[in-house]
Amino acid sequence: MDTESCFVCSKKLEHFGKRSGYDYFKCKDCGTIQLTPLPSEEELALLYAKEYSKSGHESISPSESKAIKKQLWGDIKRAVEKYSPNGKILDYGAGWGGLCELLISNRIQCEAVDKSEEMVTYCRKTGIPITLGDLNSFPDKTFDAIVMCTVFEHLVKHDDFLNLAHNKLKDDGFFISVQPTAHFASFAGTIFKNAGELPDLNGAFSPPWHTSLISCKGMLKLTEQNGFQTVEVTMAPNTRRKGLLGLFLRFIELVNRIAWPIFRDRWPLVICHTFVLKKVKV
C-alpha cells in the first residue's frame, strides 16, 4: 500500500503524531487517522493470539468489560431490535462475550467469533456459542446481521473484511458497528499533543491495536465502495469509567446529546459512532 495515501479515499496523508513509537497519519480529504505503515495481518494475528488479552487495551476481566461497555452493547441491541429482531446474528470480535450474552438474554439468536484463544475458552466455559476464527469460518449467506463493538478500528485490510462480511450476510442483511471515529481523536489529539506525542485519549490512540480511526465521511465512502448502503449513523454512548474520567465522559455525553442533532458529523466531541449499513447487490 502506498504509505502516502489514504486507504479509504487514496488522497494525501499528513503526519498527525506519534504514539508508543508508531506513527499516525491523517487524510487531508476524509479526515481518517491511520497507522502508517500498517502492521501486517500476520504480525497482528500473532500478537492477538498471545498478548492481546493481557495487553491492558481490552478489559482484563469479563466483569470489567461489562461495566465499561454495557452502554455500547445496549446501543447495538437497540439497532438489532430495530432492523433485524428475528434474524441470525454474528458478534464478530466478541472478546469476553458480553454483547453476545446480552443479545441471547433478550431472545435474539446470536453466536460469536473471536481470534483470542483465551477469550474463546472463557466464552465456551460460560455457555456462549463461539467459534475460534474469523469470517472465513462460516459459509456464505449465513447471517441476517453482523455486529461489532469497538472492533472495526482494529482491522488492517478493510476492503477484504467488508467484502467477506458482504458475502456472509444474507440478501438485505445488516452490518452494525459501534466504533471510535476520527472526530474526537483529531480534535483532542491536536490540543493535547506534547512534542508530537499523542495522548492515550481513553485508549483511542492504542497502537498497534488501533490501526485506524475512520471519520464518518470515510466510513460511508469505504462501505459504499464495498456494497453497503447507509441506513443510520448516530452518536454512540460513551464507555463507563470510574473517577474523574467517568464524570468527564458522562458530561461529554450529555453535551453531545444536545449538539449531535444540530451539527451531526461536524460536531467534534462524539467519541464513538454507531453505523447501521445494509447489504446491497454489487
C-alpha positions as CSV (number, residue, x, y, z in Angstrom):
1,M,0.0,0.0,0.0
2,D,1.2,3.5,-0.8
3,T,2.1,4.8,2.6
4,E,1.5,8.4,1.4
5,S,-2.2,7.9,0.5
6,C,-5.3,7.2,2.5
7,F,-6.6,3.6,2.4
8,V,-10.2,5.0,2.2
9,C,-10.1,7.7,-0.5
10,S,-6.5,7.5,-1.8
11,K,-5.9,11.1,-1.0
12,K,-2.7,12.6,0.5
13,L,-1.8,11.9,4.1
14,E,-0.1,14.2,6.6
15,H,1.7,13.2,9.7
16,F,-0.5,13.7,12.8
17,G,1.6,12.4,15.6
18,K,3.4,9.5,17.3
19,R,2.3,7.1,20.0
20,S,4.5,4.4,21.6
21,G,6.9,4.5,18.6
22,Y,4.2,4.2,16.0
23,D,3.2,7.0,13.5
24,Y,-0.4,8.1,12.9
25,F,-1.2,10.0,9.7
26,K,-4.4,11.9,8.9
27,C,-6.1,12.2,5.5
28,K,-6.4,15.7,4.2
29,D,-9.7,14.9,2.5
30,C,-11.8,12.5,4.5
31,G,-10.1,13.1,7.9
32,T,-9.4,9.5,8.7
33,I,-6.5,8.8,11.0
34,Q,-4.4,5.7,10.3
35,L,-1.2,4.0,11.3
36,T,1.4,4.3,8.6
37,P,2.8,1.9,7.8
38,L,0.0,-0.6,8.8
39,P,1.2,-3.7,10.6
40,S,0.8,-6.9,8.6
41,E,-2.1,-9.3,9.3
42,E,0.5,-12.0,10.3
43,E,2.1,-9.7,12.9
44,L,-1.2,-8.7,14.4
45,A,-2.5,-12.3,14.4
46,L,0.5,-13.4,16.5
47,L,0.0,-10.5,18.9
48,Y,-3.7,-11.1,19.3
49,A,-3.3,-14.8,19.9
50,K,-0.6,-14.4,22.6
51,E,-0.7,-10.9,24.0
52,Y,-4.0,-9.0,23.4
53,S,-6.0,-10.3,26.4
54,K,-3.1,-9.3,28.7
55,S,-2.1,-6.1,26.9
56,G,-4.3,-3.8,29.0
57,H,-6.1,-2.5,26.0
58,E,-9.0,-4.8,26.3
59,S,-10.7,-5.1,29.7
60,I,-8.7,-7.5,31.8
61,S,-11.8,-9.4,33.0
62,P,-15.3,-10.1,31.8
63,S,-16.8,-8.2,34.7
64,E,-14.8,-5.1,33.9
65,S,-15.7,-5.4,30.3
66,K,-19.4,-5.4,31.1
67,A,-19.1,-2.4,33.4
68,I,-17.2,-0.4,30.8
69,K,-19.0,-1.4,27.6
70,K,-22.6,-2.1,28.7
71,Q,-23.9,1.1,27.2
72,L,-22.3,0.4,23.8
73,W,-23.7,-3.1,23.8
74,G,-27.1,-1.6,24.6
75,D,-26.9,0.6,21.5
76,I,-26.2,-2.4,19.3
77,K,-29.1,-4.3,20.9
78,R,-31.3,-1.3,20.0
79,A,-30.2,-1.4,16.4
80,V,-30.6,-5.2,16.1
81,E,-34.1,-5.0,17.6
82,K,-35.0,-2.2,15.1
83,Y,-33.6,-3.7,11.9
84,S,-33.2,-7.5,12.4
85,P,-35.1,-8.6,15.5
86,N,-35.8,-12.2,14.3
87,G,-32.6,-12.7,12.4
88,K,-29.5,-14.8,12.9
89,I,-26.7,-12.5,14.4
90,L,-23.0,-12.9,14.4
91,D,-21.0,-11.0,17.1
92,Y,-17.6,-10.5,15.4
93,G,-14.6,-9.9,17.7
94,A,-16.7,-10.9,20.7
95,G,-14.0,-10.7,23.3
96,W,-15.3,-12.0,26.7
97,G,-18.7,-12.5,25.1
98,G,-20.7,-9.8,26.9
99,L,-22.5,-8.5,23.8
100,C,-23.5,-11.9,22.6
101,E,-24.7,-12.8,26.1
102,L,-26.8,-9.7,26.2
103,L,-28.4,-10.4,22.8
104,I,-29.2,-14.0,23.7
105,S,-30.7,-12.9,27.1
106,N,-33.1,-10.7,25.0
107,R,-34.2,-13.7,22.9
108,I,-32.1,-12.7,19.9
109,Q,-30.5,-15.6,18.0
110,C,-26.7,-14.8,18.3
111,E,-23.4,-16.6,18.1
112,A,-19.9,-15.2,18.4
113,V,-16.4,-15.4,16.8
114,D,-13.0,-14.3,18.1
115,K,-9.3,-14.8,17.4
116,S,-8.2,-14.9,21.0
117,E,-7.8,-18.5,22.4
118,E,-8.1,-17.3,26.0
119,M,-11.3,-15.4,25.3
120,V,-12.9,-18.2,23.3
121,T,-12.1,-20.7,26.0
122,Y,-13.8,-18.4,28.6
123,C,-16.9,-18.0,26.5
124,R,-17.2,-21.7,25.9
125,K,-17.0,-22.4,29.7
126,T,-19.8,-19.9,30.2
127,G,-22.0,-21.4,27.5
128,I,-21.7,-18.7,24.9
129,P,-21.8,-20.2,21.4
130,I,-18.5,-19.1,19.9
131,T,-16.0,-20.1,17.2
132,L,-12.3,-19.6,17.3
133,G,-11.6,-17.9,14.0
134,D,-12.9,-15.2,11.7
135,L,-15.4,-14.6,8.9
136,N,-13.9,-17.4,6.8
137,S,-15.1,-19.8,9.5
138,F,-18.7,-19.5,8.1
139,P,-20.5,-20.3,4.9
140,D,-21.7,-17.5,2.6
141,K,-25.2,-16.0,3.3
142,T,-25.3,-17.3,6.8
143,F,-26.3,-14.3,8.9
144,D,-29.0,-11.6,8.9
145,A,-26.7,-9.2,10.7
146,I,-23.1,-9.0,11.7
147,V,-22.4,-6.8,14.7
148,M,-19.2,-5.4,16.0
149,C,-18.4,-3.4,19.2
150,T,-15.1,-1.4,19.1
151,V,-13.6,-3.8,16.6
152,F,-13.5,-2.0,13.2
153,E,-10.6,0.2,14.4
154,H,-8.5,-2.9,14.7
155,L,-8.7,-4.1,11.1
156,V,-5.9,-3.9,8.6
157,K,-7.4,-5.0,5.3
158,H,-10.7,-3.1,5.4
159,D,-11.8,-3.8,1.8
160,D,-11.2,-7.5,2.3
161,F,-13.1,-7.6,5.5
162,L,-16.1,-5.8,4.1
163,N,-16.2,-8.0,1.1
164,L,-16.2,-11.0,3.3
165,A,-18.9,-9.5,5.5
166,H,-21.0,-8.8,2.4
167,N,-20.6,-12.5,1.4
168,K,-21.5,-13.9,4.8
169,L,-24.7,-11.8,5.1
170,K,-28.0,-12.9,3.6
171,D,-29.5,-10.6,1.0
172,D,-30.6,-7.4,2.6
173,G,-28.6,-8.2,5.7
174,F,-27.2,-5.6,8.0
175,F,-23.7,-4.7,9.2
176,I,-23.8,-2.8,12.5
177,S,-20.7,-1.4,14.1
178,V,-20.0,0.8,17.1
179,Q,-16.5,2.2,16.8
180,P,-14.3,5.2,17.9
181,T,-14.1,7.6,15.0
182,A,-11.6,10.3,13.9
183,H,-13.6,13.3,15.1
184,F,-12.9,13.5,18.8
185,A,-9.4,11.9,18.3
186,S,-8.5,14.6,15.8
187,F,-9.9,17.4,17.9
188,A,-8.4,16.4,21.3
189,G,-5.2,14.9,19.8
190,T,-4.4,18.3,18.2
191,I,-4.9,20.1,21.5
192,F,-3.1,17.7,23.8
193,K,-0.2,16.6,21.7
194,N,3.1,17.1,23.5
195,A,6.1,17.5,21.3
196,G,4.4,15.4,18.6
197,E,3.5,12.6,21.1
198,L,-0.2,11.8,21.0
199,P,-2.2,11.3,24.2
200,D,-3.9,8.0,25.0
201,L,-7.4,9.6,24.9
202,N,-9.1,6.7,26.8
203,G,-7.5,4.2,24.5
204,A,-8.2,5.9,21.2
205,F,-4.5,6.0,20.2
206,S,-3.5,2.5,21.1
207,P,-1.0,1.1,18.6
208,P,-0.7,-1.5,17.2
209,W,-4.2,-2.5,18.2
210,H,-5.9,0.6,16.8
211,T,-4.8,0.7,13.2
212,S,-7.3,3.4,12.2
213,L,-9.9,5.9,13.4
214,I,-12.1,6.4,10.4
215,S,-14.2,9.6,10.1
216,C,-17.9,9.4,9.3
217,K,-17.2,10.6,5.8
218,G,-14.6,8.0,5.4
219,M,-16.7,5.2,6.8
220,L,-19.6,5.9,4.5
221,K,-17.3,6.1,1.5
222,L,-15.5,2.9,2.4
223,T,-18.6,0.8,3.0
224,E,-20.4,2.2,-0.1
225,Q,-17.4,1.0,-2.2
226,N,-17.9,-2.5,-0.8
227,G,-21.6,-3.0,-1.4
228,F,-23.3,-1.4,1.6
229,Q,-25.9,1.3,1.8
230,T,-26.0,3.7,4.8
231,V,-29.2,3.2,6.9
232,E,-28.3,5.1,10.1
233,V,-25.4,6.9,11.6
234,T,-25.8,8.0,15.3
235,M,-23.7,9.1,18.2
236,A,-22.9,6.2,20.4
237,P,-22.9,6.4,24.2
238,N,-19.6,6.7,26.0
239,T,-18.0,3.9,27.9
240,R,-18.5,4.0,31.7
241,R,-15.4,4.6,33.7
242,K,-14.6,5.3,37.4
243,G,-13.5,8.5,39.0
244,L,-12.9,11.9,37.2
245,L,-12.6,10.2,33.8
246,G,-16.0,8.7,34.2
247,L,-17.5,12.1,35.2
248,F,-15.9,13.7,32.2
249,L,-17.2,11.1,29.8
250,R,-20.7,11.4,31.2
251,F,-20.6,15.2,30.9
252,I,-19.4,15.0,27.3
253,E,-22.2,12.5,26.5
254,L,-24.8,15.0,27.9
255,V,-23.3,17.8,25.8
256,N,-23.2,15.5,22.7
257,R,-26.9,14.6,23.1
258,I,-27.7,18.3,22.7
259,A,-25.2,19.1,19.9
260,W,-25.4,16.0,17.8
261,P,-28.9,16.5,16.4
262,I,-27.9,20.0,15.3
263,F,-24.4,19.6,14.0
264,R,-24.3,15.8,13.2
265,D,-20.9,14.7,12.0
266,R,-19.5,18.2,12.1
267,W,-19.6,18.0,15.9
268,P,-16.1,17.1,17.2
269,L,-16.8,15.7,20.7
270,V,-18.5,12.5,19.8
271,I,-16.0,9.7,20.6
272,C,-17.8,6.7,19.1
273,H,-20.5,6.4,16.3
274,T,-22.9,3.7,15.6
275,F,-23.2,2.7,11.9
276,V,-26.1,0.7,10.5
277,L,-25.4,-0.4,6.9
278,K,-27.5,-2.6,4.6
279,K,-26.1,-5.1,2.1
280,V,-27.0,-4.2,-1.5
281,K,-26.3,-6.1,-4.7
282,V,-23.0,-5.3,-6.4
